């Protein structure tokens, strides 16, 4: 697995488009997130349908066609330097086959930020555009607007990426060791759902696989991990980083499952690394070459996430 193309870092005055590829966006939280971005000297612009609600399917932020059009227009707009997702939820998968990937490939690379349901888009951007993306807080996320550490780490990644080449967590080794590879991954249930779809990744060979999830019972987490194991995604993986398991069962139960399913891989595994749905979530670049030190709880990037 080779590292992907790194977009350019942001500078004060950069225009960032905020899109809603998944669930409905609470307006008050979005306004608070926009204030944070403006405080960084950025120029946030809202996609036309970012506050829409689907009339029949209340879990979607507007129609598939409108959400896809917003994302594509933002990506292909040469005046836009970055695209930030407003929130997760569900719906990103429904957009992937509606996007004009040739047009998006022809556009200049730019920063893309999100997590949770946005995992489906991270995978698509990696596999179809060959582009580094950022698994990080979203503009209308409670974890973003109310948490200084989440804000500070995302801001450093966007503006001064060399200052966060080593991402230090409070995590510890579930399986000790060091490993080198290219970062990939995201929300566990989305990775499992992508298996078998067009252009889906078939293997994490040579990779450092990042996994987290929210609101799942342990048997469901077991199902997702078992699906990925049976599908061969873990074949050749170099190491595993485990993030938050917010609103899942008590962590000792989740931990026992993770040991059961991942302990036989023979690679370093670090737990509680600090990315995902938990408070103070770290921003993890996806598609970069890095070294994982499970014992120290660190991920050291070979190069800054952004140029």
C-alpha positions as CSV (number, residue, x, y, z in Angstrom):
1,X,0.0,0.0,0.0
2,X,1.4,3.3,-1.1
3,X,0.8,6.8,0.5
4,X,-1.7,9.0,-1.2
5,X,-1.5,12.5,-2.6
6,X,-1.5,15.2,0.1
7,X,-3.6,18.3,-0.4
8,X,-2.3,21.7,0.5
9,X,-2.5,23.1,4.0
10,X,-4.9,26.0,4.8
11,X,-4.0,29.6,5.5
12,X,-6.0,32.5,7.0
13,X,-8.6,33.6,4.5
14,X,-9.0,30.1,3.0
15,X,-12.6,29.3,1.9
16,X,-14.0,26.1,3.3
17,X,-17.3,24.7,2.1
18,X,-19.6,23.0,4.6
19,X,-21.7,20.1,3.2
20,X,-24.2,17.7,4.7
21,X,-23.7,14.3,3.0
22,X,-25.5,12.3,5.7
23,X,-28.0,13.2,8.4
24,X,-29.9,16.4,9.2
25,X,-27.9,19.2,10.6
26,X,-29.0,21.1,13.8
27,X,-28.9,24.8,12.8
28,X,-27.8,26.1,16.2
29,X,-24.9,23.7,16.4
30,X,-23.9,24.6,12.9
31,X,-23.8,28.3,13.6
32,X,-21.6,27.6,16.6
33,X,-19.2,25.6,14.5
34,X,-19.1,28.3,11.8
35,X,-18.1,30.8,14.5
36,X,-15.2,28.6,15.5
37,X,-14.0,28.4,11.9
38,X,-14.3,32.1,11.5
39,X,-12.3,32.5,14.7
40,X,-9.5,30.7,12.9
41,X,-9.5,33.2,10.1
42,X,-11.3,30.9,7.7
43,X,-14.1,31.9,5.3
44,X,-16.8,29.2,5.7
45,X,-19.6,29.0,3.1
46,X,-22.6,26.8,3.4
47,X,-23.7,24.4,0.6
48,X,-27.2,25.3,-0.7
49,X,-28.9,22.2,0.9
50,X,-26.9,21.9,4.1
51,X,-29.9,22.6,6.3
52,X,-32.4,20.6,4.2
53,X,-34.6,17.8,5.6
54,X,-35.8,14.9,3.5
55,X,-39.6,14.9,3.4
56,X,-40.1,11.2,3.7
57,X,-36.8,9.9,5.1
58,X,-36.3,12.0,8.2
59,X,-32.8,10.6,8.8
60,X,-31.4,12.2,5.7
61,X,-30.3,15.8,5.2
62,X,-32.3,16.4,2.0
63,X,-32.5,14.3,-1.1
64,X,-29.7,12.1,-2.4
65,X,-29.4,14.2,-5.6
66,X,-29.2,17.5,-3.7
67,X,-26.6,16.2,-1.2
68,X,-24.5,14.8,-4.0
69,X,-24.8,18.0,-6.0
70,X,-23.6,20.0,-3.0
71,X,-20.6,17.8,-2.4
72,X,-19.6,17.8,-6.1
73,X,-20.0,21.5,-6.6
74,X,-18.0,22.3,-3.5
75,X,-15.2,19.9,-4.6
76,X,-15.1,21.2,-8.1
77,X,-15.2,24.9,-7.2
78,X,-11.7,26.3,-7.6
79,X,-12.4,29.0,-5.1
80,X,-12.9,26.4,-2.3
81,X,-9.8,25.2,-0.4
82,X,-11.4,22.6,1.8
83,X,-14.7,20.7,2.2
84,X,-15.9,20.0,5.8
85,X,-18.8,17.7,6.6
86,X,-21.3,19.2,9.0
87,X,-22.2,15.9,10.7
88,X,-22.5,12.1,10.2
89,X,-25.5,10.0,10.8
90,X,-26.5,8.0,7.7
91,X,-26.6,8.6,4.0
92,X,-23.1,9.1,2.6
93,X,-23.1,5.6,0.9
94,X,-26.2,6.7,-1.1
95,X,-24.2,9.5,-2.7
96,X,-21.2,7.6,-4.0
97,X,-22.6,6.3,-7.2
98,X,-24.2,9.7,-7.9
99,X,-21.0,11.7,-8.0
100,X,-19.1,12.4,-11.2
101,X,-15.7,11.0,-10.2
102,X,-14.0,12.0,-13.4
103,X,-15.0,15.6,-12.8
104,X,-13.8,15.4,-9.2
105,X,-10.6,13.8,-10.2
106,X,-10.0,16.7,-12.6
107,X,-10.4,19.2,-9.8
108,X,-7.4,20.3,-7.8
109,X,-6.8,18.2,-4.6
110,X,-8.2,19.8,-1.5
111,X,-8.7,19.1,2.2
112,X,-11.7,16.8,3.1
113,X,-12.7,16.4,6.8
114,X,-15.3,14.2,8.6
115,X,-15.8,10.9,10.4
116,X,-18.4,8.4,11.4
117,X,-20.8,7.8,8.4
118,X,-18.3,9.9,6.3
119,X,-16.0,6.8,6.4
120,X,-17.7,5.7,3.2
121,X,-16.5,8.9,1.5
122,X,-13.0,8.6,3.0
123,X,-12.8,5.2,1.3
124,X,-14.1,6.5,-2.0
125,X,-11.7,9.5,-2.0
126,X,-8.8,7.1,-1.3
127,X,-9.8,4.5,-3.9
128,X,-11.1,6.8,-6.6
129,X,-9.1,10.0,-6.2
130,X,-6.0,8.7,-4.5
131,X,-6.2,11.5,-1.9
132,X,-5.2,11.9,1.7
133,X,-8.2,12.9,3.8
134,X,-8.7,13.8,7.5
135,X,-10.7,11.7,9.9
136,X,-11.6,14.5,12.3
137,X,-14.3,16.6,14.0
138,X,-17.2,17.9,11.9
139,X,-18.5,21.5,11.8
140,X,-21.8,20.9,13.7
141,X,-20.5,18.2,16.0
142,X,-20.9,18.6,19.7
143,X,-17.4,17.1,20.1
144,X,-16.1,20.0,18.0
145,X,-18.0,23.0,19.2
146,X,-17.6,22.2,22.9
147,X,-14.1,20.7,23.1
148,X,-10.9,22.7,23.0
149,X,-8.6,19.8,22.4
150,X,-10.6,18.6,19.4
151,X,-10.5,22.1,18.0
152,X,-6.8,22.6,18.6
153,X,-5.7,19.4,17.1
154,X,-7.8,19.9,13.9
155,X,-6.6,23.5,13.6
156,X,-3.0,22.4,14.0
157,X,-3.5,19.7,11.3
158,X,-5.1,22.2,8.9
159,X,-2.7,25.1,9.4
160,X,0.6,23.7,10.9
161,X,0.6,20.0,10.0
162,X,4.3,19.7,10.8
163,X,3.5,20.5,14.5
164,X,1.4,17.3,14.8
165,X,3.5,14.8,12.8
166,X,3.6,12.7,16.0
167,X,0.1,12.1,17.3
168,X,0.3,11.2,20.9
169,X,-2.6,9.5,22.7
170,X,-3.2,8.2,26.2
171,X,-3.8,4.8,24.7
172,X,-1.9,1.6,25.7
173,X,-0.9,-1.5,23.9
174,X,-3.5,-4.2,23.5
175,X,-0.9,-6.1,21.6
176,X,2.6,-4.5,22.0
177,X,5.0,-3.7,19.2
178,X,5.9,-1.3,16.5
179,X,4.7,-1.3,12.9
180,X,5.0,0.8,9.7
181,X,2.3,1.3,7.2
182,X,-0.2,3.6,5.5
183,X,-3.2,4.8,7.6
184,X,-6.7,3.8,6.6
185,X,-10.0,3.0,8.2
186,X,-12.7,4.8,10.2
187,X,-16.1,3.7,11.5
188,X,-16.2,-0.1,11.8
189,X,-19.8,-0.7,10.7
190,X,-19.2,1.5,7.6
191,X,-16.1,-0.5,6.6
192,X,-18.1,-3.7,7.0
193,X,-21.0,-2.2,4.9
194,X,-18.6,-1.3,2.1
195,X,-17.4,-4.9,1.5
196,X,-18.6,-6.1,-1.9
197,X,-19.4,-2.7,-3.3
198,X,-17.8,-1.2,-6.5
199,X,-14.2,0.0,-5.9
200,X,-14.4,-1.1,-2.2
201,X,-11.0,-1.9,-0.6
202,X,-10.4,-5.6,-0.6
203,X,-7.4,-5.7,1.7
204,X,-5.6,-3.5,4.3
205,X,-2.3,-5.1,3.3
206,X,0.6,-2.8,4.2
207,X,-1.8,-0.6,6.2
208,X,-2.3,0.7,9.7
209,X,-6.0,0.1,10.2
210,X,-8.0,2.6,12.4
211,X,-11.2,1.4,13.9
212,X,-13.9,2.9,16.1
213,X,-17.7,2.9,16.4
214,X,-20.6,4.3,18.4
215,X,-23.8,3.0,20.0
216,X,-23.3,-0.7,19.1
217,X,-23.8,-3.8,21.2
218,X,-20.9,-6.1,21.4
219,X,-22.4,-8.8,19.3
220,X,-22.8,-6.3,16.5
221,X,-19.2,-5.2,16.8
222,X,-18.3,-8.9,16.7
223,X,-20.3,-9.3,13.5
224,X,-18.6,-6.4,11.8
225,X,-15.1,-7.6,12.8
226,X,-15.9,-11.2,11.8
227,X,-17.2,-10.0,8.4
228,X,-14.0,-8.1,7.8
229,X,-11.9,-11.0,8.9
230,X,-13.8,-13.5,6.7
231,X,-13.7,-11.0,3.7
232,X,-9.9,-10.8,4.0
233,X,-9.6,-7.2,4.8
234,X,-7.1,-7.9,7.6
235,X,-4.8,-9.9,5.5
236,X,-1.4,-8.3,5.5
237,X,-2.4,-5.5,7.8
238,X,0.7,-4.1,9.7
239,X,-1.0,-2.7,12.8
240,X,-4.4,-1.6,14.3
241,X,-5.4,1.6,16.1
242,X,-8.6,1.4,18.1
243,X,-10.4,4.7,18.9
244,X,-13.5,5.3,20.9
245,X,-16.5,3.0,21.5
246,X,-18.9,5.6,22.8
247,X,-22.3,4.4,23.9
248,X,-21.3,0.8,23.3
249,X,-21.4,-1.7,26.1
250,X,-19.0,-1.3,29.1
251,X,-15.5,-1.1,27.8
252,X,-14.3,-4.3,29.6
253,X,-16.8,-6.2,27.4
254,X,-15.8,-4.4,24.3
255,X,-12.1,-4.9,25.1
256,X,-12.6,-8.7,25.6
257,X,-14.2,-8.8,22.1
258,X,-11.3,-6.8,20.6
259,X,-8.8,-9.2,22.1
260,X,-10.7,-12.2,20.9
261,X,-11.1,-10.9,17.3
262,X,-7.8,-9.1,16.8
263,X,-5.4,-10.8,19.1
264,X,-4.5,-13.5,16.6
265,X,-3.4,-11.1,13.9
266,X,0.2,-11.1,15.1
267,X,0.5,-7.3,14.7
268,X,0.7,-4.4,17.2
269,X,-2.7,-3.2,18.4
270,X,-3.2,0.0,20.4
271,X,-6.4,0.7,22.3
272,X,-8.1,3.9,23.4
273,X,-6.1,6.0,20.9
274,X,-8.4,9.0,21.2
275,X,-10.1,9.4,17.7
276,X,-13.7,8.8,16.8
277,X,-16.9,9.6,18.6
278,X,-15.4,10.3,22.0
279,X,-14.7,13.7,23.6
280,X,-11.5,15.5,22.6
281,X,-11.2,13.5,19.5
282,X,-7.9,13.6,17.7
283,X,-7.7,14.2,13.9
284,X,-6.1,11.2,12.1
285,X,-4.9,11.6,8.5
286,X,-5.9,8.7,6.3
287,X,-3.6,7.7,3.4
288,X,-0.2,8.7,4.9
289,X,2.8,6.6,5.7
290,X,3.5,6.4,9.4
291,X,4.9,4.4,12.3
292,X,2.8,3.0,15.1
293,X,4.3,2.5,18.5
294,X,1.7,0.6,20.4
295,X,3.6,0.7,23.7
296,X,4.1,4.5,23.6
297,X,0.6,5.1,22.2
298,X,2.0,7.2,19.3
299,X,1.5,7.5,15.6
300,X,4.4,9.3,13.8
301,X,3.8,10.4,10.3
302,X,6.6,10.3,7.8
303,X,5.5,13.6,6.4
304,X,3.0,16.2,7.5
305,X,-0.6,15.3,6.6
306,X,-0.9,18.3,4.3
307,X,1.7,20.0,2.1
